[in-house]
Amino acid sequence: MSLGRRLGSVVFICAFWWAWLLATSVFAASVEIMPLSEIKPGMTGYCLTTLKGFEPERLQIEILGVIWGVAPRANRILFTGTDKTFKRFGILAGMSGSPCYIDDKLIGALSYGWMAEKEPIGGITPIEEMLTVLKAPVVQHGTHGAGGVFAKESAGMKPYLDENGRFRLPIKLRPLKDMGQGESELIVSESAASSNPLLSRLAGVRLRPIPLSFVSSSAGLNNVAGELGLTSVEASSRSPIHIDPEQLKPGCPLGESLVTGDLDLSGMGTLTYRDGDVLLAYGHPSFGGGSVSYPMCSGIIHTGFPSYRYSFKISSSSQPLGVITQDRYPAVAGKIGGRADTLPVDLWLTGAQSGRTREFHFEMIRDKYFTPLLLGLVAHYSIYAFQHESGEMTVDWDILMDVNEHEPVRIRDSLSMPQYSYRQFMGYMGETFAAVIDNGFEDVRLDKVQIKLKVSQSIDVADILSIDVDKKRVRPGESVGLSVCVLPHAQKEKTLRCQPGSAELMVFGADAYQMWESVRAKAKFQPKSYNDVVDMLLEAPNHRQLLVVLARRRLVAMRGREVLPDLPISARDVLSSAASSETRDNANFEVLTRLALESDFNLSGKKNLGIQIKPRKL
């Protein structure tokens, strides 16, 4: 792929507390482990980490003590860095997983610290605990019966209009802040401090994993990072760096790639331990995905960046070296060789003004929480890189999801914004992907995703100003001429010929129609299966459509998502007497005719008028 077509790249540095526990047969055979029970305050040793290039260097440490029982069968070793490099840089994001030794015996990996610390004091995850991750079973995750975005917890939710007047589905999305590192902070207790003079000044201090951080030239990606609890830093990325896997040893850079191709989003930490082709790292989970399949990479470190607020390594990632297989407490595990199970994504972006189309390709991790977010992210970054993300903007999208063992799902829609907002764009687009991937009814595997974007540096929005008909008294079978007046082009009229059949004629924009429909037939928005979810998505109108509905006020009975029209009077009376007042008020329209007309605008609003139906002439 030519450099001219590349979107750019992003590297996020696994916060220092992301150290990778790696071991080759050579290293494992020569490395002796010091049990936690033998570690005492005042002991001195060193950690291995890379501060420039690929080769690790030694940094001196002193043990302050051990915090026992931070979690069931979990303990942490407190240390302070005594090396002059520690004094200069502090504990850097990207050191996470740096192996620590006493008397050349491995004790664990750097994994905890403070933000804006005055002294390089941090925590070490014992190697004995990290090794348990290698015994964890490989489990194929599914979404069936696992809740999903339509989980019971969200059963009380109803469709709604958000602050922008956009219709939103009644689904429960996982907050961004809950997707980042969720490991608990450590607190130095009064009892631990009182029994150890080295810990006395740390009583009550809270020690936590340094958040995952990534670098980007995009302010939008940096904002997303902040919502994930990550810290954005500057770094170069995606250079033609080739690393020989045989060169990997404890203290070298090691990372995982969330997105590759025309955008690189790669976490970077430090290798801790290697046993043949099996690796361990970080001393804590990255995102806590359990059994995973992420591309594994290494890289080079350009330098460390000291900061009073947050110090970090500036790095570049390498080609894929293998697969991350476990992401769980208290470490990340991987294996050299093989290929991760990633989702291929093709994206085309067309500028409405220029008419030029650019084509991009991405590979991204499969995760029911992160994949919808990443799909929205690559679309956003494509817009940012070539259209910039300021001022008025209208985005039309055409999404095709190839679903394994199911029919493809195709969604078309549009979003017009007076000021481009990555939050709006990613939220609306991600909601569609989340509804399919994390539906909660069936395990769904996407074979491929295709996204076509058309971006215009203008606002294509119009409000429905008024409607009129050429006659308000009609007989069955007669046609009615309908004029719809919209702003800003109020001088243009569109005439619709339709068959009447009700005393109420309504004209909607997409959001107003969805809200009306969710009240009229709320069971349509309470899916009971994967097919219900897909039908709900496919039935949603495009925001460039004008919806014309001819309806009459009658109690509507439903069977699942199906509306049962025109029941006999006796059946309607039975349903009406048995139904609650809420049912009689909210489900009282029978739709006779529904037309969707293409428009030049993103339409909003609703207008209606009454029509009297006269008896048919004999």
ZAMARGU-4260 file (C-alpha; in steps of 0.2 Angstrom, whole numbers, plus 5000, padded with zeros to 4 digits):
<rodrens>
0) 5000/5000/5000 | 5007/5017/4995 | 5012/5029/5008 | 5002/5042/5000 | 4986/5032/5004
5) 4990/5029/5022 | 4980/5037/5035 | 4994/5038/5047 | 4998/5027/5062 | 4995/5027/5080
10) 5005/5018/5094 | 4998/5017/5112 | 5011/5013/5125 | 5005/5000/5137 | 5006/5010/5153
15) 5021/5006/5162 | 5011/4994/5172 | 5008/4983/5156 | 5024/4974/5157 | 5025/4958/5147
20) 5030/4942/5155 | 5040/4932/5142 | 5052/4918/5143 | 5061/4908/5129 | 5068/4891/5133
25) 5085/4898/5134 | 5080/4912/5146 | 5068/4901/5156 | 5082/4888/5159 | 5094/4901/5165
30) 5082/4911/5176 | 5080/4907/5194 | 5064/4913/5203 | 5065/4920/5221 | 5049/4915/5231
35) 5039/4930/5238 | 5042/4923/5255 | 5061/4926/5254 | 5059/4945/5249 | 5063/4957/5263
40) 5063/4976/5265 | 5080/4984/5261 | 5085/4971/5248 | 5092/4978/5232 | 5091/4973/5214
45) 5088/4979/5197 | 5075/4979/5183 | 5077/4977/5165 | 5069/4989/5153 | 5072/4997/5136
50) 5075/5016/5135 | 5083/5018/5118 | 5083/5006/5104 | 5079/4988/5107 | 5092/4982/5120
55) 5086/4983/5138 | 5097/4991/5152 | 5098/4989/5171 | 5090/5001/5183 | 5093/4999/5201
60) 5079/4996/5214 | 5077/4994/5233 | 5063/4984/5241 | 5052/4994/5253 | 5041/4979/5258
65) 5027/4968/5253 | 5008/4972/5253 | 5000/4956/5257 | 4982/4951/5252 | 4978/4965/5240
70) 4965/4953/5233 | 4962/4934/5235 | 4979/4926/5233 | 4986/4942/5227 | 5001/4952/5234
75) 5012/4966/5228 | 5030/4971/5231 | 5034/4989/5234 | 5050/4996/5228 | 5059/5013/5225
80) 5070/5016/5210 | 5088/5021/5216 | 5096/5023/5199 | 5100/5040/5192 | 5089/5036/5177
85) 5074/5032/5188 | 5078/5049/5197 | 5077/5058/5180 | 5062/5049/5171 | 5052/5042/5186
90) 5042/5027/5181 | 5038/5028/5163 | 5022/5022/5154 | 5029/5008/5144 | 5039/5000/5158
95) 5024/4990/5163 | 5031/4972/5163 | 5049/4976/5166 | 5057/4961/5175 | 5064/4964/5192
100) 5078/4954/5200 | 5087/4951/5216 | 5103/4942/5216 | 5099/4938/5198 | 5083/4929/5203
105) 5067/4935/5195 | 5054/4942/5207 | 5041/4949/5196 | 5036/4963/5184 | 5034/4982/5187
110) 5016/4985/5186 | 5010/4999/5198 | 5014/5017/5202 | 5008/5035/5205 | 5004/5048/5193
115) 5015/5064/5195 | 5026/5056/5209 | 5040/5065/5216 | 5049/5049/5219 | 5050/5033/5208
120) 5040/5022/5220 | 5030/5008/5213 | 5023/4990/5214 | 5029/4974/5207 | 5018/4959/5203
125) 5026/4943/5209 | 5031/4931/5195 | 5023/4917/5205 | 5006/4924/5202 | 5010/4929/5184
130) 5014/4911/5180 | 4996/4906/5184 | 4990/4914/5168 | 4999/4901/5158 | 4988/4888/5165
135) 4972/4897/5161 | 4961/4888/5148 | 4958/4894/5131 | 4939/4898/5130 | 4929/4903/5114
140) 4919/4918/5120 | 4901/4919/5115 | 4887/4932/5117 | 4872/4920/5117 | 4865/4921/5135
145) 4878/4933/5140 | 4867/4949/5141 | 4872/4959/5127 | 4866/4977/5123 | 4848/4971/5124
150) 4851/4963/5142 | 4838/4962/5155 | 4846/4977/5164 | 4841/4988/5150 | 4823/4980/5148
155) 4817/4996/5157 | 4824/5007/5144 | 4813/5015/5131 | 4818/5022/5114 | 4822/5040/5116
160) 4828/5056/5107 | 4845/5062/5113 | 4851/5080/5116 | 4853/5082/5097 | 4835/5076/5093
165) 4842/5059/5086 | 4832/5043/5089 | 4841/5031/5100 | 4838/5012/5102 | 4834/5005/5119
170) 4850/4997/5121 | 4863/4997/5135 | 4880/5001/5129 | 4895/4998/5140 | 4902/5015/5145
175) 4919/5019/5138 | 4927/5022/5155 | 4923/5004/5160 | 4932/4997/5145 | 4950/5002/5151
180) 4960/4994/5164 | 4949/4990/5179 | 4961/4983/5191 | 4959/4989/5209 | 4971/5001/5217
185) 4982/4996/5231 | 4982/5005/5248 | 4996/5004/5260 | 4987/5000/5276 | 4991/5008/5293
190) 4996/4991/5300 | 5008/4987/5286 | 5016/5004/5288 | 5018/5003/5307 | 5027/4986/5306
195) 5040/4992/5293 | 5050/5009/5295 | 5052/5010/5276 | 5033/5010/5273 | 5029/5022/5287
200) 5028/5037/5276 | 5017/5028/5263 | 5003/5024/5275 | 4986/5027/5267 | 4994/5030/5250
205) 4985/5023/5235 | 4995/5014/5222 | 4986/5010/5205 | 4991/5003/5188 | 4998/5016/5176
210) 4984/5018/5163 | 4986/5012/5146 | 4992/5026/5134 | 4993/5028/5116 | 4999/5041/5104
215) 4990/5050/5089 | 4990/5065/5079 | 4971/5065/5080 | 4964/5075/5094 | 4948/5064/5092
220) 4958/5048/5096 | 4966/5057/5111 | 4949/5061/5118 | 4943/5043/5116 | 4959/5038/5125
225) 4954/5049/5140 | 4937/5041/5141 | 4945/5024/5141 | 4955/5029/5156 | 4971/5030/5145
230) 4983/5044/5144 | 4988/5050/5127 | 5007/5053/5123 | 5017/5058/5107 | 5026/5044/5098
235) 5030/5039/5081 | 5023/5023/5074 | 5021/5011/5059 | 5039/5012/5052 | 5047/4998/5042
240) 5054/4990/5058 | 5057/4972/5057 | 5061/4962/5073 | 5068/4944/5073 | 5057/4935/5086
245) 5073/4925/5092 | 5080/4942/5098 | 5066/4944/5111 | 5072/4943/5128 | 5066/4950/5145
250) 5066/4969/5146 | 5063/4971/5127 | 5048/4980/5121 | 5032/4970/5118 | 5015/4975/5113
255) 4998/4971/5105 | 4990/4978/5090 | 4971/4983/5091 | 4971/4989/5073 | 4983/4987/5059
260) 4984/4991/5040 | 4981/5009/5036 | 4979/5014/5054 | 4990/5007/5068 | 4984/5006/5085
265) 4997/4996/5095 | 5000/4994/5114 | 5018/4994/5120 | 5025/4987/5136 | 5040/4977/5141
270) 5043/4958/5140 | 5045/4950/5157 | 5048/4931/5154 | 5050/4919/5140 | 5048/4900/5140
275) 5052/4894/5122 | 5038/4903/5111 | 5027/4906/5126 | 5027/4924/5133 | 5020/4933/5148
280) 5019/4952/5152 | 5012/4968/5160 | 5009/4961/5178 | 4991/4966/5176 | 4978/4964/5162
285) 4977/4976/5148 | 4958/4976/5145 | 4953/4960/5154 | 4946/4950/5139 | 4951/4933/5146
290) 4955/4921/5131 | 4959/4933/5116 | 4967/4933/5099 | 4976/4949/5097 | 4991/4952/5085
295) 5007/4953/5095 | 5021/4965/5091 | 5038/4972/5097 | 5046/4988/5092 | 5060/5000/5096
300) 5060/5014/5109 | 5066/5031/5103 | 5068/5039/5121 | 5059/5042/5137 | 5050/5058/5140
305) 5051/5064/5158 | 5036/5074/5164 | 5030/5081/5181 | 5013/5075/5176 | 5015/5059/5166
310) 5032/5051/5160 | 5032/5039/5145 | 5042/5030/5132 | 5041/5036/5114 | 5041/5020/5103
315) 5037/5013/5086 | 5029/4996/5083 | 5036/4981/5073 | 5028/4969/5061 | 5017/4955/5070
320) 5027/4942/5079 | 5013/4931/5085 | 4997/4930/5095 | 4991/4937/5112 | 4981/4923/5119
325) 4977/4928/5137 | 4972/4945/5144 | 4967/4942/5162 | 4973/4945/5180 | 4987/4947/5184
330) 4996/4946/5167 | 4995/4945/5148 | 5001/4929/5139 | 5006/4927/5121 | 5014/4915/5109
335) 5027/4918/5095 | 5021/4913/5078 | 5004/4910/5071 | 4991/4923/5065 | 4978/4932/5076
340) 4960/4930/5072 | 4956/4948/5066 | 4942/4956/5057 | 4945/4963/5039 | 4937/4980/5036
345) 4937/4989/5019 | 4932/5007/5019 | 4929/5020/5005 | 4928/5038/5008 | 4922/5050/4995
350) 4922/5069/4996 | 4906/5076/4990 | 4914/5092/4984 | 4929/5085/4976 | 4922/5068/4970
355) 4938/5059/4974 | 4937/5042/4983 | 4950/5035/4994 | 4951/5016/4998 | 4958/5010/5015
360) 4960/4993/5023 | 4961/4988/5041 | 4962/4973/5052 | 4956/4974/5070 | 4954/4963/5085
365) 4937/4954/5088 | 4929/4959/5104 | 4911/4962/5108 | 4915/4978/5117 | 4930/4985/5108
370) 4926/4980/5089 | 4910/4992/5088 | 4921/5006/5096 | 4936/5002/5084 | 4925/5002/5069
375) 4918/5019/5073 | 4936/5025/5077 | 4943/5020/5060 | 4929/5028/5051 | 4931/5044/5062
380) 4950/5044/5059 | 4948/5042/5040 | 4937/5058/5040 | 4949/5067/5051 | 4965/5063/5041
385) 4958/5068/5024 | 4943/5080/5028 | 4948/5087/5045 | 4936/5087/5059 | 4930/5105/5060
390) 4915/5115/5054 | 4899/5110/5046 | 4899/5092/5040 | 4887/5079/5033 | 4891/5060/5033
395) 4882/5047/5023 | 4886/5029/5026 | 4882/5013/5018 | 4888/4998/5029 | 4888/4980/5024
400) 4891/4967/5037 | 4895/4949/5031 | 4888/4938/5045 | 4894/4920/5046 | 4879/4908/5043
405) 4867/4923/5042 | 4861/4935/5028 | 4872/4950/5026 | 4866/4966/5035 | 4866/4982/5026
410) 4863/4999/5034 | 4862/5016/5026 | 4860/5032/5035 | 4865/5050/5036 | 4871/5062/5050
415) 4872/5081/5048 | 4881/5091/5061 | 4884/5110/5062 | 4901/5106/5071 | 4908/5089/5068
420) 4908/5079/5084 | 4918/5062/5085 | 4907/5058/5100 | 4891/5059/5090 | 4898/5051/5074
425) 4906/5036/5083 | 4891/5034/5095 | 4878/5033/5081 | 4889/5022/5070 | 4895/5011/5084
430) 4877/5008/5091 | 4873/4999/5074 | 4888/4987/5075 | 4885/4984/5094 | 4867/4979/5091
435) 4873/4965/5079 | 4890/4960/5087 | 4884/4960/5105 | 4865/4956/5102 | 4865/4944/5117
440) 4853/4931/5108 | 4865/4922/5096 | 4884/4921/5094 | 4888/4932/5079 | 4904/4931/5069
445) 4907/4945/5056 | 4917/4938/5041 | 4920/4955/5034 | 4914/4973/5036 | 4913/4986/5021
450) 4910/5004/5025 | 4906/5018/5012 | 4907/5036/5018 | 4902/5051/5008 | 4908/5067/5017
455) 4901/5084/5013 | 4908/5100/5021 | 4890/5107/5023 | 4874/5104/5033 | 4860/5096/5023
460) 4846/5098/5036 | 4828/5104/5033 | 4813/5105/5045 | 4796/5100/5039 | 4787/5117/5039
465) 4770/5112/5034 | 4759/5100/5024 | 4743/5102/5014 | 4732/5091/5004 | 4721/5095/4989
470) 4706/5089/4997 | 4701/5084/5015 | 4685/5074/5011 | 4688/5059/5001 | 4680/5043/4996
475) 4689/5025/4997 | 4700/5023/4982 | 4702/5041/4978 | 4720/5049/4977 | 4725/5063/4988
480) 4738/5076/4982 | 4750/5080/4996 | 4761/5095/4997 | 4776/5095/5009 | 4785/5111/5013
485) 4802/5110/5021 | 4815/5123/5026 | 4827/5129/5020 | 4819/5126/5003 | 4801/5131/5007
490) 4798/5137/4989 | 4800/5119/4983 | 4785/5107/4984 | 4784/5089/4982 | 4767/5081/4978
495) 4764/5063/4983 | 4749/5053/4977 | 4743/5040/4989 | 4728/5029/4993 | 4719/5036/5009
500) 4712/5024/5022 | 4712/5034/5038 | 4707/5050/5046 | 4725/5055/5050 | 4739/5059/5038
505) 4756/5061/5045 | 4773/5067/5038 | 4789/5063/5048 | 4807/5065/5048 | 4816/5049/5053
510) 4819/5052/5072 | 4801/5059/5074 | 4794/5043/5065 | 4805/5031/5075 | 4798/5039/5091
515) 4780/5039/5085 | 4782/5020/5080 | 4791/5016/5097 | 4775/5022/5106 | 4763/5015/5094
520) 4770/4998/5093 | 4783/4997/5107 | 4786/4978/5105 | 4795/4981/5089 | 4809/4989/5100
525) 4810/4974/5112 | 4819/4961/5102 | 4818/4943/5107 | 4831/4935/5095 | 4845/4940/5083
530) 4833/4941/5068 | 4822/4953/5078 | 4838/4964/5081 | 4842/4964/5062 | 4824/4967/5057
535) 4824/4982/5069 | 4840/4989/5061 | 4834/4986/5043 | 4817/4994/5046 | 4824/5010/5053
540) 4822/5024/5040 | 4837/5034/5033 | 4838/5052/5039 | 4837/5058/5021 | 4820/5050/5020
545) 4803/5059/5021 | 4790/5047/5030 | 4772/5048/5025 | 4760/5038/5035 | 4741/5036/5033
550) 4734/5029/5049 | 4718/5027/5059 | 4715/5027/5077 | 4712/5009/5082 | 4718/4998/5095
555) 4733/4988/5088 | 4736/4970/5094 | 4753/4963/5091 | 4761/4945/5090 | 4779/4947/5094
560) 4785/4961/5082 | 4771/4959/5070 | 4756/4971/5071 | 4739/4962/5068 | 4729/4974/5058
565) 4710/4976/5057 | 4704/4964/5070 | 4685/4961/5071 | 4676/4973/5082 | 4672/4959/5095
570) 4691/4955/5096 | 4696/4973/5098 | 4683/4975/5112 | 4690/4961/5121 | 4708/4967/5119
575) 4702/4985/5124 | 4693/4979/5140 | 4708/4968/5145 | 4722/4981/5141 | 4729/4993/5153
580) 4726/5012/5150 | 4744/5013/5145 | 4741/5000/5131 | 4725/5009/5125 | 4734/5026/5124
585) 4751/5020/5117 | 4746/5007/5104 | 4731/5015/5096 | 4736/5018/5078 | 4733/5006/5063
590) 4745/5010/5049 | 4736/5009/5032 | 4750/5016/5021 | 4768/5020/5024 | 4779/5028/5011
595) 4797/5033/5012 | 4802/5046/5000 | 4820/5051/4996 | 4825/5069/5000 | 4840/5080/4998
600) 4841/5084/5017 | 4842/5076/5034 | 4824/5079/5039 | 4817/5082/5056 | 4800/5086/5063
605) 4782/5080/5061 | 4766/5087/5054 | 4749/5079/5053 | 4731/5084/5047 | 4714/5075/5048
610) 4705/5068/5033 | 4687/5064/5033 | 4683/5048/5023 | 4666/5048/5014 | 4656/5033/5010
615) 4660/5025/4993 | 4649/5029/4979 | 4638/5015/4973
</rodrens>
